[in-house]
């Protein structure tokens, strides 16, 4: 009886304690991508995993905290090893694209075929129709992007962090790169990081932490100035939307619609005679 009672008391405590290594891992993402201080970032990754090892399994699921945080850490470390920017040369697209595939693919394969726990899923066909509100939100996202992105990108001149393209090939590369990155954001930060974190933390805590990683990465990509003020809420909404809809297809649709407006604003900002339909 005494042993059982002690385990019942210690189990919730271990679950609450899981926020420490998870929070440290989110901090490492901020250091690696937001501040680009790799030595400090890698050190915090190591501390995070060491604390996770000490905690062992969390009470919420009985799953290994170290194992799950290691999968997230792998993606962060891989991405920190390559230049993260908006360059669209063949060499850069190959380098960054390879890292992106590894950052998402390796954790998925390890989870599915090594651990066999299917913790990471990419639900494309859910069999559920989108509700009227969900369809309306897609329209709202376009309107929010139309009102927000031109003001942010052009007035702050942040658009200069993206290449100026006017030839068909350059425009095509920018379009593909923008959309591919939008899909990848959801695969890594929502379907992977959020999904793994919520096995050990309350959903709201897991969402707050994945949004830190999401925002830090996009900061290094080029969303500087006041970008985090709207990227962080966007990341929170995407995590919450995935929790409610359980649909990768839907959160990707939201992201790509926002990125479609982003693409249009970037073309206009560099070629002011093009798509002269934005207010800023």
Secondary structure, 3 states (H helix, E strand, C coil): CHHHHHHHHHHHHHHHHHHHHHHHHHHHHHHHHHCCCHHHHHHHHHHHHHHHHHHCECCCCCCEHHHHHHHHHHHHHHHHCCCCCCCCCHHHHHHHHHHHHHHHHHHHHHHHHHCCCCCCCCCCCCCCCCCHHHHHHHHHHHHHHHHHHHHHHHHCCHHHHCCCCCCHHHHHHHHHHHHHHHHHHHHHHHHHHHHHHCCCCCHHHHHHHHHHHHHHHHHHHCCCCCHHHHHHHHHHHHHHHHHHHCCHHHHHHHHHHHHHHHHHHHHHHHCCCCCCCCCC
